[in-house]
Amino acid sequence: MYTCIHVSELTSYIFHSSGDILGTALRNMDNLLHMPYGCGEQNMALFTPNIYALDYLNKTGQLTEEIRVRGTGYLSTGYQKQLSYKHRDGSYSSFGLRDGEGSVWLTAFVYKSLEQAKRYIYIDDNVQSQTLIWLASKQKSDGCFENAGSHFNNALKGGEEAEYSLTAYVVASLLEAGHSASHPVIRSGMNCLETAFNSGIHNLYNQALLAYVYGLAGREERRQFFLEQLDGAAVRAGKCTERFSDFYSRAPSAEIEMTSYVLLALLNRTKHTPEELSYISRIVYWLIKQQNPYGGFSSTQDTVVALQALAHYGSLTFSKKSLNTVEVHSMETPSKIFQVNDKNRFLLQQASLPTIPGSYSVEVNGSGCVYLQTTLRYNIHLPKKAAGFSLSVRTENVSCTGNYPPKFDLVLSASYTGNRNVSNMAIIDVKMLSGFIPEESSLKKLRYENSVVDRVDIKNNHILFYLQKVSQKEISFSFSVEQSLPVSDIKPVPVHIYDYYETDEYALSEYNTPCSPSSN
């Protein structure tokens, strides 16, 4: 294989080579996204990929004791943390008891994942039974599930078909948890989906999810029907890629999740024709191209479903007979050569591309699979113009004189200006000024008394405020900041609001101390 890479940015560029489809993800299981993980859904996005990785390594005979201990350690820690988001009735929500009720969607996700985790760690059966009873209580007489609680990524709610997508997700979760298709809750849920089928499913996300559900339930004719519908909607870029799109161009996470469900539906049979395998490989090729440098994807659910699909594909196509030589050529510098074989398939080999801008070519010779990735790393200031949000920052209650350190309140005001009614879950990231710290009592007041802010975290001199959603109506809240160390020539620092699931929707502002140097 021979391909070219054209590098035109004046920054650092790194070339990676690995011999396993999950190689990059396995090295970064504790940090797949490099995003905040402060709510129940985000914790599960860290928890669940460990199950898929351990299953994959177990099926392919690659699970070492070292990896097993590390993976089960992550699972045990994640399980204990997830219990803090559990309600007394057995349900789960993103912010635990702070939320008025549990979320059907998140509870199904947690229930399925904990059942699957039983293969590796202890899970309390009594808690799981309570959770299943709660889920069953949310099923209506027609078999559909009522949309109790919140699902903060509103791009995946399916519009008018939201009830069907939620029911399909719950049914799939119960089947993945090991329950048979004859289970009363599943059987009733399938009746709801039959009603949906007869009414017509037009949303591509729901078509992909239903194809997967019907495959899990052993309903081959229904699975095939939706796969044929989806094939007609596939976006084909050249001869190598297949993907499915029904969302804004700024919502790649939804596109990745949808495509992953299609891949899972296609893989859910014992035998495949050469034509099917070719089709599947094109989807896998596109999915791998969407991975971030850490092995995850754009957001939480797309990472979970995509890694599940890739692990399934990897276990079906695994071969120990792999021996490849990868050469990276450049006109200006000596070639970089990597040897990829069975003994080092998990080793992430990398090299910097020294000449930027420049042209490079990659040549691969041998047998088996090699996964190549280039990573562009750069530091830039985000454009000042807002895209989806309005954000302002001002200071109040300023105290700069006397024998006490400078202190003031920081007032944050935000509204959503994008093309939906409300945003998904949003994060406001406030960087602290040099020498300043937040007043803990004011943050505590926000945590427990403010109806706008759902969670507050402090990480690396940043204050992270979690908001379930932001509407077109402006919201405001404040907290206090005080100086802990005298610092001269204090520079302004940024405040950043962004949509957790569509990070291209954001707004920026900045602030500085209102106290003059002479007052300090």
Secondary structure in CASP SS format (residue, H / E / C, confidence):
PFRMAT SS
TARGET T0000
AUTHOR 0000-0000-0000
METHOD secondary structure of the structure
MODEL  1
M C 1.00
Y E 1.00
T E 1.00
C E 1.00
I E 1.00
H E 1.00
V E 1.00
S C 1.00
E C 1.00
L C 1.00
T C 1.00
S E 1.00
Y E 1.00
I E 1.00
F E 1.00
H E 1.00
S E 1.00
S E 1.00
G C 1.00
D C 1.00
I C 1.00
L C 1.00
G H 1.00
T H 1.00
A H 1.00
L H 1.00
R H 1.00
N C 1.00
M C 1.00
D C 1.00
N C 1.00
L C 1.00
L C 1.00
H C 1.00
M C 1.00
P C 1.00
Y C 1.00
G C 1.00
C C 1.00
G H 1.00
E H 1.00
Q H 1.00
N H 1.00
M H 1.00
A H 1.00
L H 1.00
F H 1.00
T H 1.00
P H 1.00
N H 1.00
I H 1.00
Y H 1.00
A H 1.00
L H 1.00
D H 1.00
Y H 1.00
L H 1.00
N H 1.00
K H 1.00
T C 1.00
G C 1.00
Q C 1.00
L C 1.00
T C 1.00
E H 1.00
E H 1.00
I H 1.00
R H 1.00
V H 1.00
R H 1.00
G H 1.00
T H 1.00
G H 1.00
Y H 1.00
L H 1.00
S H 1.00
T H 1.00
G H 1.00
Y H 1.00
Q H 1.00
K H 1.00
Q H 1.00
L H 1.00
S H 1.00
Y H 1.00
K E 1.00
H C 1.00
R C 1.00
D C 1.00
G C 1.00
S C 1.00
Y E 1.00
S C 1.00
S C 1.00
F C 1.00
G H 1.00
L H 1.00
R H 1.00
D C 1.00
G C 1.00
E C 1.00
G C 1.00
S C 1.00
V H 1.00
W H 1.00
L H 1.00
T H 1.00
A H 1.00
F H 1.00
V H 1.00
Y H 1.00
K H 1.00
S H 1.00
L H 1.00
E H 1.00
Q H 1.00
A H 1.00
K C 1.00
R C 1.00
Y C 1.00
I C 1.00
Y C 1.00
I C 1.00
D C 1.00
D H 1.00
N H 1.00
V H 1.00
Q H 1.00
S H 1.00
Q H 1.00
T H 1.00
L H 1.00
I H 1.00
W H 1.00
L H 1.00
A H 1.00
S H 1.00
K C 1.00
Q E 1.00
K C 1.00
S C 1.00
D C 1.00
G C 1.00
C C 1.00
F E 1.00
E C 1.00
N C 1.00
A C 1.00
G C 1.00
S C 1.00
H C 1.00
F C 1.00
N C 1.00
N H 1.00
A H 1.00
L H 1.00
K C 1.00
G C 1.00
G H 1.00
E H 1.00
E H 1.00
A H 1.00
E H 1.00
Y H 1.00
S H 1.00
L H 1.00
T H 1.00
A H 1.00
Y H 1.00
V H 1.00
V H 1.00
A H 1.00
S H 1.00
L H 1.00
L H 1.00
E H 1.00
A C 1.00
G C 1.00
H C 1.00
S C 1.00
A C 1.00
S C 1.00
H C 1.00
P H 1.00
V H 1.00
I H 1.00
R H 1.00
S H 1.00
G H 1.00
M H 1.00
N H 1.00
C H 1.00
L H 1.00
E H 1.00
T H 1.00
A H 1.00
F H 1.00
N H 1.00
S H 1.00
G C 1.00
I C 1.00
H C 1.00
N C 1.00
L H 1.00
Y H 1.00
N H 1.00
Q H 1.00
A H 1.00
L H 1.00
L H 1.00
A H 1.00
Y H 1.00
V H 1.00
Y H 1.00
G H 1.00
L H 1.00
A C 1.00
G C 1.00
R C 1.00
E H 1.00
E H 1.00
R H 1.00
R H 1.00
Q H 1.00
F H 1.00
F H 1.00
L H 1.00
E H 1.00
Q H 1.00
L H 1.00
D H 1.00
G H 1.00
A H 1.00
A E 1.00
V E 1.00
R E 1.00
A E 1.00
G C 1.00
K C 1.00
C C 1.00
T E 1.00
E E 1.00
R E 1.00
F E 1.00
S C 1.00
D C 1.00
F C 1.00
Y C 1.00
S C 1.00
R C 1.00
A C 1.00
P H 1.00
S H 1.00
A H 1.00
E H 1.00
I H 1.00
E H 1.00
M H 1.00
T H 1.00
S H 1.00
Y H 1.00
V H 1.00
L H 1.00
L H 1.00
A H 1.00
L H 1.00
L H 1.00
N C 1.00
R C 1.00
T C 1.00
K C 1.00
H C 1.00
T C 1.00
P H 1.00
E H 1.00
E H 1.00
L H 1.00
S H 1.00
Y H 1.00
I H 1.00
S H 1.00
R H 1.00
I H 1.00
V H 1.00
Y H 1.00
W H 1.00
L H 1.00
I H 1.00
K H 1.00
Q C 1.00
Q C 1.00
N C 1.00
P C 1.00
Y C 1.00
G C 1.00
G C 1.00
F C 1.00
S C 1.00
S C 1.00
T H 1.00
Q H 1.00
D H 1.00
T H 1.00
V H 1.00
V H 1.00
A H 1.00
L H 1.00
Q H 1.00
A H 1.00
L H 1.00
A H 1.00
H H 1.00
Y H 1.00
G H 1.00
S H 1.00
L H 1.00
T H 1.00
F C 1.00
S C 1.00
K C 1.00
K C 1.00
S C 1.00
L E 1.00
N E 1.00
T E 1.00
V E 1.00
E E 1.00
V E 1.00
H E 1.00
S E 1.00
M C 1.00
E C 1.00
T C 1.00
P C 1.00
S C 1.00
K E 1.00
I E 1.00
F E 1.00
Q E 1.00
V E 1.00
N E 1.00
D H 1.00
K H 1.00
N H 1.00
R C 1.00
F C 1.00
L C 1.00
L C 1.00
Q E 1.00
Q E 1.00
A E 1.00
S E 1.00
L C 1.00
P C 1.00
T C 1.00
I C 1.00
P C 1.00
G E 1.00
S E 1.00
Y E 1.00
S E 1.00
V E 1.00
E E 1.00
V E 1.00
N E 1.00
G E 1.00
S E 1.00
G C 1.00
C C 1.00
V C 1.00
Y E 1.00
L E 1.00
Q E 1.00
T E 1.00
T E 1.00
L E 1.00
R E 1.00
Y C 1.00
N C 1.00
I C 1.00
H C 1.00
L C 1.00
P C 1.00
K C 1.00
K C 1.00
A C 1.00
A E 1.00
G E 1.00
F E 1.00
S E 1.00
L E 1.00
S E 1.00
V E 1.00
R E 1.00
T E 1.00
E E 1.00
N E 1.00
V E 1.00
S E 1.00
C C 1.00
T C 1.00
G C 1.00
N C 1.00
Y C 1.00
P C 1.00
P C 1.00
K E 1.00
F E 1.00
D E 1.00
L E 1.00
V E 1.00
L E 1.00
S E 1.00
A E 1.00
S E 1.00
Y E 1.00
T C 1.00
G C 1.00
N C 1.00
R C 1.00
N C 1.00
V E 1.00
S C 1.00
N C 1.00
M C 1.00
A E 1.00
I E 1.00
I E 1.00
D E 1.00
V E 1.00
K E 1.00
M C 1.00
L C 1.00
S C 1.00
G C 1.00
F E 1.00
I E 1.00
P E 1.00
E C 1.00
E H 1.00
S H 1.00
S H 1.00
L H 1.00
K H 1.00
K H 1.00
L H 1.00
R H 1.00
Y H 1.00
E H 1.00
N C 1.00
S C 1.00
V C 1.00
V C 1.00
D C 1.00
R E 1.00
V E 1.00
D E 1.00
I E 1.00
K E 1.00
N C 1.00
N C 1.00
H E 1.00
I E 1.00
L E 1.00
F E 1.00
Y E 1.00
L E 1.00
Q C 1.00
K C 1.00
V C 1.00
S E 1.00
Q C 1.00
K C 1.00
E C 1.00
I E 1.00
S E 1.00
F E 1.00
S E 1.00
F E 1.00
S E 1.00
V E 1.00
E E 1.00
Q E 1.00
S C 1.00
L C 1.00
P C 1.00
V C 1.00
S C 1.00
D C 1.00
I C 1.00
K C 1.00
P C 1.00
V E 1.00
P E 1.00
V E 1.00
H E 1.00
I E 1.00
Y E 1.00
D E 1.00
Y C 1.00
Y C 1.00
E C 1.00
T C 1.00
D C 1.00
E C 1.00
Y E 1.00
A E 1.00
L E 1.00
S E 1.00
E E 1.00
Y E 1.00
N C 1.00
T C 1.00
P C 1.00
C C 1.00
S C 1.00
P H 1.00
S H 1.00
S H 1.00
N C 1.00
END
